Amino acid sequence: MTVFDREKLLFTPATPNSDAIPVIFAFPNTYSVGITSLGYQIVWATLAMRSDLLVSRLFTDIGETLPRNPELLGFSFSWELDYVNIFSLLESLNIPIRSDRRTDRDPLIFGGGPVLTANPEPFAEFFDLILLGDGEELLDNFIDAYQEVRKSDRQTKLKHLANVPGIYAPSLYEVTYLARDGAIKSIAPKDNNIPDRVVKQTYRGNTLSQSTVVTEKAAWENIYMVEVVRSCPEMCRFCLASYLTLPFRTASLEDGLIPAIERGLQVTDRLGLLGASVTQHPEFNNLLDYLNRPEYDNIRLSLASVRTNTVTEKLAKILTNRDSRSITIAVESGSEKVRQIVNKKLANEEIIQAAINAKAGGLKGIKFYGMVGIPGETTEDLEQTIIMLKKVKQAVPGLRLTFGCSTFVPKSHTPFQWFGVNQAAKKRLKYLEKELGKLKIDFRPESYNWSVIQALISRGDRRLSHLLELTRTYGDSVGSYKRAFKELKGQLPPLDYYVHGDWETTKILPWSHLQGPIPEQTLIKHLDEAKSFF
């Protein structure tokens, strides 16, 4: 029995027509990782429910029977370093890595997902088409438009598809630079019939995503996932999950969430509620009451990160009774000044009260997420984080405290996209590790070096494509990237330019031709508000 035979499907795939378009839909990681991605599940099901498509799935370790001559090959791209696996999968199918080397005999390579929607430019040379935004309407529009030019040559297909809202054909845009290793001078379409700007597509309905498959082979075994909210109303100024996915949308309780949950719990007893700010759903308390009914006594419930002031004793009790042992809260910092800089509407008293409520409700632990290197942060602000965590520990003796901490990384389409990574962040992580160790608080830092690579890709332009090909052979360490920069010296700006440099707001950004939900002038206004607290 294969892993595919073990799947419990929650949708009915269509029977393909005799002339159905052969499609491969890939995830550039293992099956267990890919099938746990709700985004991958949704896109696969959307494609598989069309009778004009014959869809085969492909992962790095396993695949379904693949068509001999696929016309479309898609990637769901969720983690930056998975680009290496995209290269390997293309090579395994004898498809050139670079789009300009493909012919009419090759499939069109399309991609979507959070990495590409945020900033596709470092990967622009590898994709024929990139789908920007939510897939609910975009996917069907893409396939319908492809059907109209299915028998045409490659260039005709690209030009036709580039006029579908949200579809970006990188090869049809020319980027010029002030110098080979200088800033961007202009980004413009090569043809008058191609739009100047590609607009990210936003689904505005109130029926959000839920799992289309449940399997014991998923990284989260047998979990059924339901998207409760999309985006976040808090708008922390560094946060891609908020700014890029606006507006904040909530799933309908009676017409969406409850029927979805009932359907999923027929095939599994493990339920995950997803969203950047799940507990801010306006009917979250009603949802809790629904899940607290006796018939759901045996389910295992887990929540994504929750907002601090929504952690009630009632919530903690229900989670405890549903086999959860801890909750996760993003606090960013113990410094009030830093929280004002990032627009985190939160007081230390609320953090302490959340911990008290968690313990009173029976939870065994609480995990805080923080960040160092936030623009405007000083060592005094670091001390405030330590003091805050010490007070939490004193207020809830016996509750297991964990502090996960990352380095600030600038993200496109946010007010902080113009800031670079603070090189002092590495020492600040070490300092927190030392001081929190004294307090017996479990400290889990994210690698500073990984943050450097993440920032490089986050702010990169398409000149990075050659660097990404080089680093593939060198390995995924920061040293490998530095080695590749040295080899390509004079052909692109240095590492510091992309990673550590503070950019002027007048600068043409690599993604300036790709329109997110918030106008640039509004982002600059939010940036100025943040700077007023420095």
Phi, psi and omega in degrees: 000127180277169178298330180291328179290340182273355183285141172255108183277140177248022173214166180250109178298147178283157171275117185297144174293166180294332179251029182298146179288122177286123185232137169251128176245115191246154169236124188279053175199186183289164180302315185297325177285312185296318184286347176275349179281118180296323178300315179297315180303315185294313181296315179303312182296320179300317178290318185290342179272004176261127181285347179271008178235144170245103192256130174239138180265149181219133176233175183290336183250349184197157177204159173282173177299122187265146177293149181290322182232075180294146177264331180228138175228116184248150176235133168265117194244106187248335183232129190308314187287355176290356178302329179300321180288332174297316178302314184295318180294320177299315180297322180296338179259009180058039177250129179304141181294320183269139185295327184287355178258000181273152181241182178298342179281343181269150175291159170284130181263117179240159180210159177203185181111174188299323182295313184285327179291325180292303179204099183280351193300320178299339183251007188298329182285349185258345183246141173281322184219141176232129181264115186261114173113203186283140187276350189308313179255331185299318183297312181295321177298322178298309182294319179300317180292323178296321179303327183290337182235021187306323185267005183274172177285168187303313184295321178296318178301312183298315182295323179292313183291331180294346178265002173277125181307128178093352180259123185247122176252094188305325184293345180270005178239138180252129176254126175245155186234153177295331174203166181304324179248027183252189181286167179287133178268317181199156172227119185214149176294147180281346187227141179296341182271002179258135182297146179295323183232142175256126187260124175303136182268135183238122175279128187247013179282173180247019168252105185266192190275150170215159184305141174255355179207144174234134181208147177290346182271359177289156177301323170259096191305126174058025182277142172249122187252139178231127177277115184273317178223159174232136188073193184208134182283350186287324179056053170298136196289349177261355199267112177295322183297337177269299189296316186286339187251008178302154003277167176292125180235145181236141179287142175296133183290305186286322185267344184238296189294309185295312177301322180295315180297317179299321180294317182291322183284000171281340183243351180205166177247014182243122186237130176242126177262120189249154177149157181290338181209065189305316187285357176267007170300131186299339179246028184299321179298322177294322177295319177299315180299320179297315182286347181272004181288151185304326183294348179252020181299332186264003181278155174255120186247133175227148182240146169290183182307139183244155177283140189305311186284003175258001179279096179259165175298324178300313179300314181299319180297315181296318178297318178299316180290344180251028170074017172269144181247347181205169174231164181238131181228132175270117180248341180068309184199159173270000181267126178297323180298313181296320179294327175292321178301315184270358181071034176272106185277089191201142176243152180302326179299324179292323179296314179296318180294323177299318179294319178299315180295321179299315180293318180297330180276358175102358179291150184265341184206165176218134180248122176262142172253129178230182184210143171244162178080012177298136179308133181089353181285142175237174178295333176296324178293326176297318178298323179296325177295317179297316179297317180299314181294326177297319179293322177298314181299321179292328183283335184227065179301135179096341177280129182286120181254132176234138177237103174274137187219130177246173173262140176304129176235124179294138181238140178300154175066016175240161179298337182265013180295341182272350179272150174262174176287133179283118183292344177285349184300325181299315179292326181292324175297317179297320180295314178299319180301317180294312186287321180286334174298322178297330181271001182061035174259130183291113183256126181234089181279145171277144183304127175299319181297323177295324178297323178298314179296318179299317179295321178302312181288324181298324184249011186284158172248183188285353172294341180289348184302318180293324178295319180296323177293322179293313185295337177302323180275339182271337184113172187258028177270161176299325177301323179294320179293320178296322178297318180293321177299320180297320181291330183259016182307134181092345181260347178200161180298164180287169180305317183301326180301312182285320192268310191256346184288138169274126185262146175288148181287349177275353185291142171283119183272156180304333183252020183297337180269003181245117190265119175271191185289336187246127177300150183300323180297326177291321177298319179295321177300316179293326177296315180296323177298319178297316183295336181293345180262356182298000000 
